[in-house]
C-alpha cells in the first residue's frame, strides 16, 4: 500500500509542471496557455489522441490500453481565481489579480502525472479519457464540455475526479456516496421606492426598511419552512443602498447564495423567497425586482463508483487513511454536470496543514501529487485490468 514507484520517480518533473502552472494562472473559460502547456506534455508522453478547444479551452486526450474495453474519464480543472496572491513564493503568480488558490494547478499536475505513467505502461484494457477542464470556479466549464457532446463523442462510461483539501492529513482520501456537494443558486433583489430628503421621510418611500425586513424574513425559510432533517443554506452576503446621511435613496439591492441538495428543497426555497419578497414589497409600498439564478446542480456520487474509487485509494494510502462515508459539503462543484451524464465519483485528497482554499496565501502541497497521480493510475488498472 503505497504510491506507485514509477510515478514517484518523476516527482521532480511534476513539481516543475505544477509550479509553472502556479506562476501562469488563467481565469474562467480562457485557459488557452494552460491548455497549450498540458497538450505539449501529453504529446511528449505519447498520448494517442489530443482534442483541443472543447468548451472553449478544454482538452480531452485519449490513451489506448491493451485490447477492447470501456472508456473511463478522469477529470482535472485548470482555472484559477480572480484574487491577488500573498504567498511570497519564488514561483508566485505572474498574472496580476489572479492566483491558483484552490489547487487546480495541483489537480492538473496529478492528472498529467497519471497520463505519463499510463502512456508508458498501458497496463489496462480499453481507453482512458483525460479531461482537462476550464472554468470550474465560474461559468460552468464542465457544462460547456458536456453540452458539446464530450461524453458521447468519446464514449465515456464512467468519470472520476479529485480535489485537494488543506487541513487534512497528507495522503488521506475521503468521499461519500450520494449527494456530496450542494446545488448553488444566487439571488439579487433590487428594491425601489421614492427617494428624497431625509428630513422629510413622509414624502419618500424608503427602500431601506423594506430591505431590512426582507433580509430578516428570508432567515425564517430554514427555521420554519424546511424539514429539520434536510439541509439548506440561505445566506445574504451583500447589501447596498444609500450615498449620504441626508438622502433617502431611491433604491437599493442585496444579494444571497442558496445551497441545497434535493430538487424538492431547491424548488421550495425559490418559491418561498419570491413569496416573502413580493409580500414585503406590497406591505412597504415598494417595488421589487427578483433575479433568481439557478447555478450548479448538486454533485451526486454513484454508490458503485464510490466503492471502486475507495478500493483504489486504499491501495495507495491504506484502509485507515480512506474514509468512504465522510458526509456532505455545502460547497458546490461543476463536476456535478458530468455526474448528471455518467456514473462516477469525486474524492478529496488531504495535503496537510496550511492556509485554506481560496485564501491569498494558499499553495498546493507538491507532496500530494504522487498520491493523486497514483490514485488515478491505479483506478484505471483496477477498473480495466490487462488480460
Number of C-alpha atoms within 10 A of each C-alpha: 11 15 20 18 11 14 22 18 11 14 18 11 13 24 19 13 21 26 20 17 27 26 19 22 27 25 21 21 23 17 22 19 14 23 22 14 13 22 21 12 17 23 14 11 18 16 21 13 14 17 12 17 15 22 23 18 23 26 23 23 22 23 23 21 23 16 11 13 17 15 24 24 26 25 24 25 27 33 32 28 23 19 15 17 23 13 15 9 11 8 14 20 23 13 15 13 13 22 33 33 26 24 26 28 28 30 26 27 28 29 28 25 28 24 26 23 21 25 20 14 11 20 20 24 21 20 25 30 25 24 26 28 31 34 27 24 21 17 15 22 27 28 22 20 25 18 13 12 14 19 20 11 9 17 15 20 15 20 25 25 21 25 19 26 27 22 14 17 14 20 27 24 33 22 24 24 21 17 19 26 27 26 26 23 20 17 20 18 19 18 24 23 22 16 18 18 14 16 10 11 14 10 13 16 21 26 28 22 11 24 28 12 15 21 19 10 14 19 16 14 17 16 11 9 13 15 11 10 6 11 16 23 17 20 16 18 10 11 16 13 17 15 9 9 9 12 16 25 23 18 22 20 19 19 18 18 18 23 26 26 23 17 11 9 18 20 11 14 22 16 11 15 20 17 12 17 24 17 13 19 22 12 10 16 15 19 18 24 15 16 13 18 14 14 18 23 25 29 27 24 25 18 15 13 19 23 16 15 27 24 19 24 32 19 18 24 20 16 16 9 17 23 18 19 13 14 14 17 12 18 14 22 22 25 29 27 22 23 22 16 15 18 19 28 30 27 23 22 25 23 25 19 13 16 16 15 18 17 18 19 18 20 27 26 20 19 16 22 31 27 27 30 28 27 30 25 27 24 22 26 18 15 18 21 17 16 8
